Amino acid sequence: AVGLGAGVPQIDLRDLVMRGKSVHGCLEGDSVPAVFIPQLLNLHAQGRFPIERLVTAFPHRDANAALAAQHSGDVIKPVLTW
C-alpha cells in the first residue's frame, strides 16, 4: 500500500515501457466507501474483522523497517505515523 503525501513522485516512463510495468491508482480497493466502510465497522463490531491484528504502526522515521516487515510477512499493513 502506498499513501499519497507531499510532493510529486518521479516515474521512469522508460522503465515502465521496457519492463511492461504499469501504474494503477486505487482507493479502498475501488470499493464504494459509503457501503464498504459501514460493512467493515459492522464486521469489526461482531469480532469478525480484527483490524488491530492487521495494522502495525511505525514512526515515519522507520519507513524502511516497515517496508522490510511487510516484505518478510511479519506485518500485513504497515502504517507510518508522524
Jmol script that loads the backbone (N, CA, C; Angstrom):
load data "model"
ATOM      1  N   ALA A   1       0.843  -1.167   0.000  1.00  0.00           N
ATOM      2  CA  ALA A   1       0.000   0.000   0.000  1.00  0.00           C
ATOM      3  C   ALA A   1       0.880   1.218   0.000  1.00  0.00           C
ATOM      4  N   VAL A   2       0.462   2.182  -0.713  1.00  0.00           N
ATOM      5  CA  VAL A   2       1.226   3.418  -0.800  1.00  0.00           C
ATOM      6  C   VAL A   2       0.287   4.559  -0.479  1.00  0.00           C
ATOM      7  N   GLY A   3       0.714   5.437   0.396  1.00  0.00           N
ATOM      8  CA  GLY A   3      -0.063   6.618   0.706  1.00  0.00           C
ATOM      9  C   GLY A   3       0.391   7.785  -0.133  1.00  0.00           C
ATOM     10  N   LEU A   4      -0.499   8.702  -0.384  1.00  0.00           N
ATOM     11  CA  LEU A   4      -0.174   9.879  -1.171  1.00  0.00           C
ATOM     12  C   LEU A   4       0.178  10.997  -0.217  1.00  0.00           C
ATOM     13  N   GLY A   5       1.350  11.557  -0.375  1.00  0.00           N
ATOM     14  CA  GLY A   5       1.796  12.609   0.520  1.00  0.00           C
ATOM     15  C   GLY A   5       2.243  13.832  -0.245  1.00  0.00           C
ATOM     16  N   ALA A   6       3.047  14.638   0.405  1.00  0.00           N
ATOM     17  CA  ALA A   6       3.554  15.852  -0.219  1.00  0.00           C
ATOM     18  C   ALA A   6       4.500  15.508  -1.357  1.00  0.00           C
ATOM     19  N   GLY A   7       4.555  16.395  -2.312  1.00  0.00           N
ATOM     20  CA  GLY A   7       5.475  16.194  -3.428  1.00  0.00           C
ATOM     21  C   GLY A   7       4.856  15.382  -4.551  1.00  0.00           C
ATOM     22  N   VAL A   8       5.561  15.369  -5.654  1.00  0.00           N
ATOM     23  CA  VAL A   8       5.112  14.634  -6.835  1.00  0.00           C
ATOM     24  C   VAL A   8       6.089  13.495  -7.085  1.00  0.00           C
ATOM     25  N   PRO A   9       5.608  12.260  -7.164  1.00  0.00           N
ATOM     26  CA  PRO A   9       6.525  11.143  -7.388  1.00  0.00           C
ATOM     27  C   PRO A   9       7.136  11.201  -8.786  1.00  0.00           C
ATOM     28  N   GLN A  10       8.377  10.781  -8.885  1.00  0.00           N
ATOM     29  CA  GLN A  10       9.055  10.705 -10.173  1.00  0.00           C
ATOM     30  C   GLN A  10       8.892   9.291 -10.715  1.00  0.00           C
ATOM     31  N   ILE A  11       8.386   9.165 -11.917  1.00  0.00           N
ATOM     32  CA  ILE A  11       8.169   7.856 -12.529  1.00  0.00           C
ATOM     33  C   ILE A  11       9.021   7.765 -13.784  1.00  0.00           C
ATOM     34  N   ASP A  12       9.806   6.711 -13.873  1.00  0.00           N
ATOM     35  CA  ASP A  12      10.658   6.477 -15.037  1.00  0.00           C
ATOM     36  C   ASP A  12       9.815   5.801 -16.113  1.00  0.00           C
ATOM     37  N   LEU A  13       9.348   6.586 -17.079  1.00  0.00           N
ATOM     38  CA  LEU A  13       8.480   6.045 -18.125  1.00  0.00           C
ATOM     39  C   LEU A  13       9.188   4.995 -18.974  1.00  0.00           C
ATOM     40  N   ARG A  14      10.472   5.177 -19.202  1.00  0.00           N
ATOM     41  CA  ARG A  14      11.228   4.193 -19.983  1.00  0.00           C
ATOM     42  C   ARG A  14      11.200   2.830 -19.283  1.00  0.00           C
ATOM     43  N   ASP A  15      11.385   2.838 -17.962  1.00  0.00           N
ATOM     44  CA  ASP A  15      11.343   1.596 -17.195  1.00  0.00           C
ATOM     45  C   ASP A  15       9.956   0.950 -17.287  1.00  0.00           C
ATOM     46  N   LEU A  16       8.903   1.772 -17.208  1.00  0.00           N
ATOM     47  CA  LEU A  16       7.544   1.238 -17.322  1.00  0.00           C
ATOM     48  C   LEU A  16       7.340   0.525 -18.654  1.00  0.00           C
ATOM     49  N   VAL A  17       7.760   1.190 -19.732  1.00  0.00           N
ATOM     50  CA  VAL A  17       7.549   0.630 -21.066  1.00  0.00           C
ATOM     51  C   VAL A  17       8.441  -0.577 -21.314  1.00  0.00           C
ATOM     52  N   MET A  18       9.718  -0.460 -20.996  1.00  0.00           N
ATOM     53  CA  MET A  18      10.670  -1.526 -21.312  1.00  0.00           C
ATOM     54  C   MET A  18      10.436  -2.797 -20.486  1.00  0.00           C
ATOM     55  N   ARG A  19       9.917  -2.644 -19.280  1.00  0.00           N
ATOM     56  CA  ARG A  19       9.691  -3.808 -18.418  1.00  0.00           C
ATOM     57  C   ARG A  19       8.224  -4.225 -18.352  1.00  0.00           C
ATOM     58  N   GLY A  20       7.383  -3.555 -19.122  1.00  0.00           N
ATOM     59  CA  GLY A  20       5.968  -3.915 -19.134  1.00  0.00           C
ATOM     60  C   GLY A  20       5.251  -3.616 -17.833  1.00  0.00           C
ATOM     61  N   LYS A  21       5.754  -2.634 -17.093  1.00  0.00           N
ATOM     62  CA  LYS A  21       5.130  -2.271 -15.821  1.00  0.00           C
ATOM     63  C   LYS A  21       3.944  -1.349 -16.071  1.00  0.00           C
ATOM     64  N   SER A  22       3.113  -1.202 -15.061  1.00  0.00           N
ATOM     65  CA  SER A  22       2.003  -0.264 -15.151  1.00  0.00           C
ATOM     66  C   SER A  22       1.777   0.373 -13.784  1.00  0.00           C
ATOM     67  N   VAL A  23       1.109   1.503 -13.795  1.00  0.00           N
ATOM     68  CA  VAL A  23       0.755   2.208 -12.570  1.00  0.00           C
ATOM     69  C   VAL A  23      -0.764   2.292 -12.546  1.00  0.00           C
ATOM     70  N   HIS A  24      -1.338   1.886 -11.423  1.00  0.00           N
ATOM     71  CA  HIS A  24      -2.794   1.898 -11.302  1.00  0.00           C
ATOM     72  C   HIS A  24      -3.161   2.480  -9.946  1.00  0.00           C
ATOM     73  N   GLY A  25      -3.957   3.503  -9.942  1.00  0.00           N
ATOM     74  CA  GLY A  25      -4.425   4.087  -8.697  1.00  0.00           C
ATOM     75  C   GLY A  25      -5.658   3.358  -8.192  1.00  0.00           C
ATOM     76  N   CYS A  26      -5.776   3.276  -6.880  1.00  0.00           N
ATOM     77  CA  CYS A  26      -6.896   2.538  -6.299  1.00  0.00           C
ATOM     78  C   CYS A  26      -7.153   3.103  -4.908  1.00  0.00           C
ATOM     79  N   LEU A  27      -8.397   3.308  -4.572  1.00  0.00           N
ATOM     80  CA  LEU A  27      -8.774   3.814  -3.260  1.00  0.00           C
ATOM     81  C   LEU A  27      -9.689   2.799  -2.596  1.00  0.00           C
ATOM     82  N   GLU A  28      -9.258   2.275  -1.451  1.00  0.00           N
ATOM     83  CA  GLU A  28     -10.045   1.298  -0.688  1.00  0.00           C
ATOM     84  C   GLU A  28     -10.478   0.132  -1.569  1.00  0.00           C
ATOM     85  N   GLY A  29      -9.555  -0.335  -2.411  1.00  0.00           N
ATOM     86  CA  GLY A  29      -9.870  -1.474  -3.269  1.00  0.00           C
ATOM     87  C   GLY A  29     -10.916  -1.159  -4.319  1.00  0.00           C
ATOM     88  N   ASP A  30     -11.053   0.124  -4.655  1.00  0.00           N
ATOM     89  CA  ASP A  30     -12.069   0.576  -5.607  1.00  0.00           C
ATOM     90  C   ASP A  30     -13.477   0.195  -5.159  1.00  0.00           C
ATOM     91  N   SER A  31     -13.679   0.196  -3.860  1.00  0.00           N
ATOM     92  CA  SER A  31     -15.000  -0.089  -3.303  1.00  0.00           C
ATOM     93  C   SER A  31     -15.837   1.190  -3.310  1.00  0.00           C
ATOM     94  N   VAL A  32     -17.070   1.067  -2.895  1.00  0.00           N
ATOM     95  CA  VAL A  32     -17.936   2.224  -2.690  1.00  0.00           C
ATOM     96  C   VAL A  32     -17.871   2.529  -1.195  1.00  0.00           C
ATOM     97  N   PRO A  33     -17.126   3.575  -0.800  1.00  0.00           N
ATOM     98  CA  PRO A  33     -16.898   3.832   0.624  1.00  0.00           C
ATOM     99  C   PRO A  33     -18.172   3.910   1.467  1.00  0.00           C
ATOM    100  N   ALA A  34     -19.239   4.477   0.922  1.00  0.00           N
ATOM    101  CA  ALA A  34     -20.484   4.605   1.691  1.00  0.00           C
ATOM    102  C   ALA A  34     -21.077   3.242   2.045  1.00  0.00           C
ATOM    103  N   VAL A  35     -20.719   2.217   1.291  1.00  0.00           N
ATOM    104  CA  VAL A  35     -21.186   0.856   1.564  1.00  0.00           C
ATOM    105  C   VAL A  35     -20.120   0.058   2.309  1.00  0.00           C
ATOM    106  N   PHE A  36     -18.885   0.158   1.824  1.00  0.00           N
ATOM    107  CA  PHE A  36     -17.798  -0.681   2.321  1.00  0.00           C
ATOM    108  C   PHE A  36     -17.411  -0.372   3.768  1.00  0.00           C
ATOM    109  N   ILE A  37     -17.275   0.896   4.111  1.00  0.00           N
ATOM    110  CA  ILE A  37     -16.839   1.261   5.464  1.00  0.00           C
ATOM    111  C   ILE A  37     -17.857   0.810   6.517  1.00  0.00           C
ATOM    112  N   PRO A  38     -19.164   1.049   6.327  1.00  0.00           N
ATOM    113  CA  PRO A  38     -20.115   0.509   7.309  1.00  0.00           C
ATOM    114  C   PRO A  38     -20.055  -1.019   7.420  1.00  0.00           C
ATOM    115  N   GLN A  39     -19.808  -1.705   6.303  1.00  0.00           N
ATOM    116  CA  GLN A  39     -19.677  -3.167   6.361  1.00  0.00           C
ATOM    117  C   GLN A  39     -18.482  -3.563   7.224  1.00  0.00           C
ATOM    118  N   LEU A  40     -17.349  -2.884   7.028  1.00  0.00           N
ATOM    119  CA  LEU A  40     -16.165  -3.185   7.839  1.00  0.00           C
ATOM    120  C   LEU A  40     -16.420  -2.901   9.314  1.00  0.00           C
ATOM    121  N   LEU A  41     -17.061  -1.774   9.607  1.00  0.00           N
ATOM    122  CA  LEU A  41     -17.368  -1.436  11.002  1.00  0.00           C
ATOM    123  C   LEU A  41     -18.290  -2.475  11.629  1.00  0.00           C
ATOM    124  N   ASN A  42     -19.266  -2.938  10.870  1.00  0.00           N
ATOM    125  CA  ASN A  42     -20.184  -3.966  11.364  1.00  0.00           C
ATOM    126  C   ASN A  42     -19.435  -5.271  11.637  1.00  0.00           C
ATOM    127  N   LEU A  43     -18.582  -5.676  10.706  1.00  0.00           N
ATOM    128  CA  LEU A  43     -17.792  -6.895  10.906  1.00  0.00           C
ATOM    129  C   LEU A  43     -16.883  -6.767  12.124  1.00  0.00           C
ATOM    130  N   HIS A  44     -16.285  -5.588  12.303  1.00  0.00           N
ATOM    131  CA  HIS A  44     -15.413  -5.367  13.465  1.00  0.00           C
ATOM    132  C   HIS A  44     -16.216  -5.457  14.761  1.00  0.00           C
ATOM    133  N   ALA A  45     -17.406  -4.852  14.764  1.00  0.00           N
ATOM    134  CA  ALA A  45     -18.258  -4.899  15.962  1.00  0.00           C
ATOM    135  C   ALA A  45     -18.655  -6.331  16.312  1.00  0.00           C
ATOM    136  N   GLN A  46     -18.766  -7.193  15.304  1.00  0.00           N
ATOM    137  CA  GLN A  46     -19.108  -8.603  15.519  1.00  0.00           C
ATOM    138  C   GLN A  46     -17.885  -9.449  15.872  1.00  0.00           C
ATOM    139  N   GLY A  47     -16.713  -8.823  15.862  1.00  0.00           N
ATOM    140  CA  GLY A  47     -15.485  -9.564  16.137  1.00  0.00           C
ATOM    141  C   GLY A  47     -15.007 -10.384  14.954  1.00  0.00           C
ATOM    142  N   ARG A  48     -15.514 -10.071  13.767  1.00  0.00           N
ATOM    143  CA  ARG A  48     -15.160 -10.834  12.573  1.00  0.00           C
ATOM    144  C   ARG A  48     -14.135 -10.125  11.692  1.00  0.00           C
ATOM    145  N   PHE A  49     -13.727  -8.915  12.064  1.00  0.00           N
ATOM    146  CA  PHE A  49     -12.713  -8.173  11.314  1.00  0.00           C
ATOM    147  C   PHE A  49     -11.706  -7.601  12.312  1.00  0.00           C
ATOM    148  N   PRO A  50     -10.664  -8.379  12.611  1.00  0.00           N
ATOM    149  CA  PRO A  50      -9.697  -7.986  13.647  1.00  0.00           C
ATOM    150  C   PRO A  50      -8.659  -6.986  13.131  1.00  0.00           C
ATOM    151  N   ILE A  51      -9.088  -5.765  12.886  1.00  0.00           N
ATOM    152  CA  ILE A  51      -8.186  -4.783  12.286  1.00  0.00           C
ATOM    153  C   ILE A  51      -6.931  -4.562  13.131  1.00  0.00           C
ATOM    154  N   GLU A  52      -7.055  -4.676  14.450  1.00  0.00           N
ATOM    155  CA  GLU A  52      -5.888  -4.466  15.312  1.00  0.00           C
ATOM    156  C   GLU A  52      -4.807  -5.515  15.061  1.00  0.00           C
ATOM    157  N   ARG A  53      -5.166  -6.664  14.521  1.00  0.00           N
ATOM    158  CA  ARG A  53      -4.167  -7.690  14.184  1.00  0.00           C
ATOM    159  C   ARG A  53      -3.594  -7.486  12.783  1.00  0.00           C
ATOM    160  N   LEU A  54      -4.238  -6.661  11.987  1.00  0.00           N
ATOM    161  CA  LEU A  54      -3.804  -6.449  10.607  1.00  0.00           C
ATOM    162  C   LEU A  54      -2.903  -5.231  10.447  1.00  0.00           C
ATOM    163  N   VAL A  55      -3.069  -4.238  11.320  1.00  0.00           N
ATOM    164  CA  VAL A  55      -2.367  -2.960  11.188  1.00  0.00           C
ATOM    165  C   VAL A  55      -1.271  -2.849  12.238  1.00  0.00           C
ATOM    166  N   THR A  56      -0.089  -2.427  11.802  1.00  0.00           N
ATOM    167  CA  THR A  56       1.025  -2.164  12.713  1.00  0.00           C
ATOM    168  C   THR A  56       1.544  -0.763  12.429  1.00  0.00           C
ATOM    169  N   ALA A  57       1.606   0.074  13.456  1.00  0.00           N
ATOM    170  CA  ALA A  57       2.073   1.450  13.293  1.00  0.00           C
ATOM    171  C   ALA A  57       3.589   1.522  13.448  1.00  0.00           C
ATOM    172  N   PHE A  58       4.208   2.324  12.605  1.00  0.00           N
ATOM    173  CA  PHE A  58       5.641   2.592  12.651  1.00  0.00           C
ATOM    174  C   PHE A  58       5.843   4.099  12.603  1.00  0.00           C
ATOM    175  N   PRO A  59       6.787   4.645  13.392  1.00  0.00           N
ATOM    176  CA  PRO A  59       7.135   6.054  13.220  1.00  0.00           C
ATOM    177  C   PRO A  59       7.650   6.260  11.792  1.00  0.00           C
ATOM    178  N   HIS A  60       7.350   7.415  11.217  1.00  0.00           N
ATOM    179  CA  HIS A  60       7.754   7.648   9.823  1.00  0.00           C
ATOM    180  C   HIS A  60       9.259   7.501   9.611  1.00  0.00           C
ATOM    181  N   ARG A  61      10.032   7.721  10.647  1.00  0.00           N
ATOM    182  CA  ARG A  61      11.494   7.570  10.529  1.00  0.00           C
ATOM    183  C   ARG A  61      11.893   6.109  10.297  1.00  0.00           C
ATOM    184  N   ASP A  62      10.994   5.187  10.617  1.00  0.00           N
ATOM    185  CA  ASP A  62      11.269   3.754  10.454  1.00  0.00           C
ATOM    186  C   ASP A  62      10.599   3.183   9.204  1.00  0.00           C
ATOM    187  N   ALA A  63      10.454   4.008   8.173  1.00  0.00           N
ATOM    188  CA  ALA A  63       9.774   3.571   6.948  1.00  0.00           C
ATOM    189  C   ALA A  63      10.449   2.351   6.331  1.00  0.00           C
ATOM    190  N   ASN A  64      11.775   2.313   6.344  1.00  0.00           N
ATOM    191  CA  ASN A  64      12.475   1.158   5.764  1.00  0.00           C
ATOM    192  C   ASN A  64      12.204  -0.114   6.567  1.00  0.00           C
ATOM    193  N   ALA A  65      12.143   0.010   7.882  1.00  0.00           N
ATOM    194  CA  ALA A  65      11.830  -1.150   8.724  1.00  0.00           C
ATOM    195  C   ALA A  65      10.394  -1.613   8.480  1.00  0.00           C
ATOM    196  N   ALA A  66       9.481  -0.666   8.281  1.00  0.00           N
ATOM    197  CA  ALA A  66       8.085  -1.015   7.997  1.00  0.00           C
ATOM    198  C   ALA A  66       7.983  -1.788   6.688  1.00  0.00           C
ATOM    199  N   LEU A  67       8.693  -1.322   5.680  1.00  0.00           N
ATOM    200  CA  LEU A  67       8.677  -1.998   4.383  1.00  0.00           C
ATOM    201  C   LEU A  67       9.292  -3.390   4.485  1.00  0.00           C
ATOM    202  N   ALA A  68      10.396  -3.502   5.208  1.00  0.00           N
ATOM    203  CA  ALA A  68      11.045  -4.807   5.385  1.00  0.00           C
ATOM    204  C   ALA A  68      10.120  -5.777   6.127  1.00  0.00           C
ATOM    205  N   ALA A  69       9.409  -5.275   7.139  1.00  0.00           N
ATOM    206  CA  ALA A  69       8.489  -6.126   7.900  1.00  0.00           C
ATOM    207  C   ALA A  69       7.330  -6.606   7.028  1.00  0.00           C
ATOM    208  N   GLN A  70       6.881  -5.741   6.129  1.00  0.00           N
ATOM    209  CA  GLN A  70       5.808  -6.150   5.218  1.00  0.00           C
ATOM    210  C   GLN A  70       6.320  -7.190   4.223  1.00  0.00           C
ATOM    211  N   HIS A  71       7.494  -6.946   3.671  1.00  0.00           N
ATOM    212  CA  HIS A  71       8.061  -7.886   2.695  1.00  0.00           C
ATOM    213  C   HIS A  71       8.341  -9.249   3.316  1.00  0.00           C
ATOM    214  N   SER A  72       8.729  -9.271   4.585  1.00  0.00           N
ATOM    215  CA  SER A  72       9.029 -10.546   5.249  1.00  0.00           C
ATOM    216  C   SER A  72       7.761 -11.294   5.664  1.00  0.00           C
ATOM    217  N   GLY A  73       6.636 -10.587   5.678  1.00  0.00           N
ATOM    218  CA  GLY A  73       5.387 -11.211   6.104  1.00  0.00           C
ATOM    219  C   GLY A  73       5.104 -11.050   7.584  1.00  0.00           C
ATOM    220  N   ASP A  74       6.002 -10.362   8.303  1.00  0.00           N
ATOM    221  CA  ASP A  74       5.785 -10.138   9.735  1.00  0.00           C
ATOM    222  C   ASP A  74       4.649  -9.151   9.987  1.00  0.00           C
ATOM    223  N   VAL A  75       4.398  -8.282   9.013  1.00  0.00           N
ATOM    224  CA  VAL A  75       3.385  -7.238   9.139  1.00  0.00           C
ATOM    225  C   VAL A  75       2.493  -7.287   7.904  1.00  0.00           C
ATOM    226  N   ILE A  76       1.198  -7.175   8.114  1.00  0.00           N
ATOM    227  CA  ILE A  76       0.269  -7.184   6.984  1.00  0.00           C
ATOM    228  C   ILE A  76       0.086  -5.777   6.429  1.00  0.00           C
ATOM    229  N   LYS A  77      -0.226  -4.816   7.294  1.00  0.00           N
ATOM    230  CA  LYS A  77      -0.497  -3.450   6.852  1.00  0.00           C
ATOM    231  C   LYS A  77       0.309  -2.479   7.701  1.00  0.00           C
ATOM    232  N   PRO A  78       1.520  -2.110   7.245  1.00  0.00           N
ATOM    233  CA  PRO A  78       2.273  -1.110   7.997  1.00  0.00           C
ATOM    234  C   PRO A  78       1.687   0.280   7.759  1.00  0.00           C
ATOM    235  N   VAL A  79       1.580   1.050   8.824  1.00  0.00           N
ATOM    236  CA  VAL A  79       1.077   2.419   8.741  1.00  0.00           C
ATOM    237  C   VAL A  79       2.131   3.324   9.342  1.00  0.00           C
ATOM    238  N   LEU A  80       2.553   4.333   8.582  1.00  0.00           N
ATOM    239  CA  LEU A  80       3.546   5.283   9.076  1.00  0.00           C
ATOM    240  C   LEU A  80       2.839   6.407   9.810  1.00  0.00           C
ATOM    241  N   THR A  81       3.370   6.757  10.976  1.00  0.00           N
ATOM    242  CA  THR A  81       2.793   7.841  11.775  1.00  0.00           C
ATOM    243  C   THR A  81       3.791   8.980  11.894  1.00  0.00           C
ATOM    244  N   TRP A  82       3.273  10.194  11.999  1.00  0.00           N
ATOM    245  CA  TRP A  82       4.112  11.375  12.174  1.00  0.00           C
ATOM    246  C   TRP A  82       3.821  12.001  13.503  1.00  0.00           C
TER     247      TRP A  82
END
end "model"
wireframe off; spacefill off
backbone 0.3
color backbone group
